Amino acid sequence: MIRKLPSGRWQVDIRQDGRGSKRIRKSFDSKAEAKRYEQHLLLRKSEDQVWNPSKDRRRLKDLIQQWYDAHGHTLKDGEMRKRKLDAMADRLRNPRATSFKVSDFATYRRLRMEKDGVGENTLNHEHTYLSAVFNELIRQGEWAYENPLKKLRKFKLDEQELAFLSQEQITRLLEECKASSNPSLYHVTRLAMATGARWSEAEGVTRSNFTPHRVTYNYTKSGKSRSVPISKQLYGELIEELPFVSCSAAFRKAIERAGIDLPKGQLTHVCRHTFASHFIMKGGDILTLQKILGHSDIKLTMRYAHLSPSHFDAVVKFSPV
């Protein structure tokens, strides 16, 4: 089958030996070229024969567009990721894809760190995004070469400190939130801190997300909905204040007024860390916390395990001295 893609290119989508056989998809600039390739596949079914009438002249941004047309548009963050990939290609001067080498990206990373002050974590994300483009096109038969980033190691990052607030800091912060001119700040902060929600999740709830006495978060980072119980009193107070207005900027000011210092990048996320930390310190179990936070990988939840009372007791009990 030959079909026209949203990008204007023409895609051949065929199973050489019928249903259940290996599926081959490849796109071309013209319909005529696509037809020639389809005829080639029908006449020569040998998997070992490579069809390559001319050298691959596509540039990095061409591959990014192909990736987006075939797969990227299905991702929740697909548009945002494509914008980042295009910006990366521009910074790399949009090289011919076949000449793009691992050393090119290694140099790119170094210059980004030295000239732009970009952190290692951000560069690891860029590495992941670009590598995923090649991997996906290889899976779809759109890239006949090796992933050029396959052997490049990502930066090894130190485990980041997860800041959480003490009871005294929580009280101080909530007082500042209550005094804010933003009508939603106090309520969003309490909801995030009472349920371990991400700020965007708590800020974006509507009345339909609430049932007595629980809140259900949809459109989460993992793509899976989750429900978390809340107290009857909090439910009654929050339901009267919906919908909420944007208040992350007001939260930053409240943190500053409360005199609370937080690690870089953990502003609104401190509510989520505070819930998780206090949950474990008061005897909650890791598996329940994993479900509440919506972690798909238990390793993320295990970052809070050291705060468990049983963890402290075990240190004392089993210490050799």
Sequence and secondary structure as in RCSB ss.txt:
>XXXX:A:sequence
MIRKLPSGRWQVDIRQDGRGSKRIRKSFDSKAEAKRYEQHLLLRKSEDQVWNPSKDRRRLKDLIQQWYDAHGHTL
KDGEMRKRKLDAMADRLRNPRATSFKVSDFATYRRLRMEKDGVGENTLNHEHTYLSAVFNELIRQGEWAYENPLK
KLRKFKLDEQELAFLSQEQITRLLEECKASSNPSLYHVTRLAMATGARWSEAEGVTRSNFTPHRVTYNYTKSGKS
RSVPISKQLYGELIEELPFVSCSAAFRKAIERAGIDLPKGQLTHVCRHTFASHFIMKGGDILTLQKILGHSDIKL
TMRYAHLSPSHFDAVVKFSPV
>XXXX:A:secstr
 EEE TTS EEEEEETTSTTS EEEEEESSHHHHHHHHHHHHH   TT    SS    BHHHHHHHHHHHTGGGS
TTHHHHHHHHHHHHHHTT  BGGG  HHHHHHHHHHHHHHH   HHHHHHHHHHHHHHHHHHHHTT   S  TTT
T               HHHHHHHHHHHHTSS TTHHHHHHHHHHHT  HHHHHT  GGGEETTEEEE S TTS  
EEEE  HHHHHHHHTT S    HHHHHHHHHHTT    TT TTHHHHHHHHHHHHHTT  HHHHHHHHT SSHHH
HGGGGGG HHHHHHHHHH   
